[in-house]
Amino acid sequence: MSEEQLKAFLEKVKADTSLQEKIKAAADANTVVTIAKEAGFSISAEDLKKTHAELTVEELENVTGGTAWSNSCY
């Protein structure tokens, strides 16, 4: 996975409320990976974990429309 793929996916999520809803309902990182693949992006659960560690809660809330993933998702 390239960093560009993850950034592109996050940008798509910001602009797409249906993707935001799917991610809010996701049970774990693997589900988010599946959602990303269905949307045409190649990311991994490990990429999400790294991103989660690097992004602030506020940034994650902005991406998901107000819901940040917790560590229990991983």
C-alpha positions as semicolon CSV with decimal commas, in nm:
position;residue;x (nm);y (nm);z (nm)
1;M;0,000;0,000;0,000
2;S;0,123;0,343;-0,075
3;E;0,073;0,641;0,146
4;E;-0,102;0,803;-0,150
5;Q;-0,370;0,530;-0,146
6;L;-0,445;0,591;0,220
7;K;-0,453;0,969;0,178
8;A;-0,681;0,934;-0,124
9;F;-0,913;0,703;0,070
10;L;-0,931;0,946;0,363
11;E;-1,011;1,231;0,125
12;K;-1,284;1,022;-0,037
13;V;-1,430;0,944;0,306
14;K;-1,436;1,315;0,395
15;A;-1,645;1,385;0,086
16;D;-1,869;1,077;0,086
17;T;-2,130;1,050;0,361
18;S;-2,220;0,692;0,267
19;L;-1,857;0,586;0,324
20;Q;-1,859;0,775;0,653
21;E;-2,165;0,580;0,765
22;K;-2,008;0,248;0,665
23;I;-1,691;0,329;0,857
24;K;-1,887;0,440;1,164
25;A;-2,060;0,101;1,159
26;A;-1,738;-0,094;1,103
27;A;-1,662;-0,342;1,380
28;D;-1,286;-0,342;1,330
29;A;-0,996;-0,234;1,109
30;N;-1,040;-0,533;0,879
31;T;-1,393;-0,417;0,801
32;V;-1,260;-0,071;0,716
33;V;-1,003;-0,234;0,484
34;T;-1,285;-0,420;0,309
35;I;-1,481;-0,095;0,272
36;A;-1,173;0,074;0,124
37;K;-1,117;-0,211;-0,122
38;E;-1,481;-0,196;-0,231
39;A;-1,426;0,176;-0,297
40;G;-1,120;0,098;-0,511
41;F;-0,839;0,163;-0,263
42;S;-0,561;-0,071;-0,156
43;I;-0,490;-0,029;0,216
44;S;-0,421;-0,266;0,503
45;A;-0,523;-0,290;0,867
46;E;-0,162;-0,211;0,957
47;D;-0,183;0,112;0,756
48;L;-0,492;0,210;0,951
49;K;-0,319;0,134;1,280
50;K;-0,025;0,355;1,182
51;T;-0,258;0,631;1,073
52;H;-0,461;0,601;1,392
53;A;-0,142;0,644;1,594
54;E;-0,037;0,946;1,387
55;L;-0,369;1,131;1,366
56;T;-0,521;1,318;1,654
57;V;-0,869;1,231;1,773
58;E;-0,991;1,559;1,627
59;E;-0,853;1,469;1,283
60;L;-1,016;1,127;1,295
61;E;-1,347;1,282;1,397
62;N;-1,325;1,515;1,098
63;V;-1,272;1,219;0,864
64;T;-1,551;1,005;1,008
65;G;-1,796;1,283;1,076
66;G;-1,764;1,280;1,453
67;T;-1,672;0,925;1,550
68;A;-1,312;0,825;1,618
69;W;-1,208;0,461;1,616
70;S;-1,094;0,325;1,947
71;N;-0,798;0,097;2,009
72;S;-1,046;-0,183;2,071
73;C;-1,116;-0,182;1,697
74;Y;-0,771;-0,324;1,633
